[in-house]
Amino acid sequence: MSDSSDELTAGYRRFRTEHWPAAKAEYEALATHGQKPHTLVVACSDSRADPALIFDAAPGELFVVRNVANLVPPYQPDGQLHGVSAALEFGVKVLNVSRIVVMGHAYCGGVHAMLNGAPDTCGDFVAPWVAQAAPVVRLICESFPGEETERLAEETVVRLSLENLRTFPWIAEREAAGELTLTGLHFGIANGVLTALNGPGRFEPLG
């Protein structure tokens, strides 16, 4: 990464020269006082749907959990390795976020794999990961076939993740007490529009 033509090195140098001088005091305060993010975002790992960029968030504002297809598995404290659940536990119990957002997006490769199968080269981890949501997604899409099948599937994954969030007792308790809000969003990569899930209804453009 010492090569000046390396994209990451070039980006870091822009950060140091163009961004760091103005943000230095903010980072120092975060280092001294710790982070206090107001929102935990569960988003896809897709490089085109960066929550910090979409929400124009400053350092310390968002606690972001990214994975293939923005999936939240159900509550299962079985002693196994659960990266998403560990991040949720830390964000809710330690950081005391006041909102959890699940943000899906258009052209999601993970959702495409739920409908059409994972790539042959991704049988170790991707295939079993997307399989947890595939039955629900396929059932919904078979019930409502049409041109917007993948969009419907992407929205279904957001709904499923929200349902699974509520299987975590300490999330359900805080939501019931009005201490925690759960929100479902979908980002349109081609048009830059965020839509929000309003109750049990459809996703509608965010004002």
Rosetta blueprint (number, residue, H / E / L):
1 M L
2 S L
3 D L
4 S L
5 S L
6 D L
7 E H
8 L H
9 T H
10 A H
11 G H
12 Y H
13 R H
14 R H
15 F H
16 R H
17 T H
18 E H
19 H H
20 W H
21 P H
22 A H
23 A H
24 K H
25 A H
26 E H
27 Y H
28 E H
29 A H
30 L H
31 A H
32 T H
33 H H
34 G L
35 Q L
36 K L
37 P L
38 H L
39 T E
40 L E
41 V E
42 V E
43 A E
44 C E
45 S L
46 D L
47 S L
48 R L
49 A L
50 D L
51 P H
52 A H
53 L H
54 I H
55 F L
56 D L
57 A L
58 A L
59 P L
60 G L
61 E L
62 L E
63 F E
64 V E
65 V E
66 R E
67 N E
68 V H
69 A H
70 N H
71 L L
72 V L
73 P L
74 P L
75 Y L
76 Q L
77 P L
78 D L
79 G L
80 Q L
81 L L
82 H L
83 G H
84 V H
85 S H
86 A H
87 A H
88 L H
89 E H
90 F H
91 G H
92 V H
93 K H
94 V H
95 L L
96 N L
97 V L
98 S L
99 R E
100 I E
101 V E
102 V E
103 M E
104 G E
105 H E
106 A L
107 Y L
108 C L
109 G H
110 G H
111 V H
112 H H
113 A H
114 M H
115 L H
116 N H
117 G L
118 A L
119 P L
120 D L
121 T L
122 C L
123 G L
124 D L
125 F L
126 V H
127 A H
128 P H
129 W H
130 V H
131 A H
132 Q L
133 A L
134 A H
135 P H
136 V H
137 V H
138 R H
139 L H
140 I H
141 C H
142 E H
143 S H
144 F L
145 P L
146 G L
147 E L
148 E L
149 T H
150 E H
151 R H
152 L H
153 A H
154 E H
155 E H
156 T H
157 V H
158 V H
159 R H
160 L H
161 S H
162 L H
163 E H
164 N H
165 L H
166 R L
167 T L
168 F L
169 P H
170 W H
171 I H
172 A H
173 E H
174 R H
175 E H
176 A H
177 A L
178 G L
179 E L
180 L L
181 T E
182 L E
183 T E
184 G E
185 L E
186 H E
187 F E
188 G L
189 I L
190 A L
191 N L
192 G L
193 V L
194 L E
195 T E
196 A E
197 L E
198 N L
199 G L
200 P L
201 G L
202 R L
203 F E
204 E E
205 P E
206 L L
207 G L
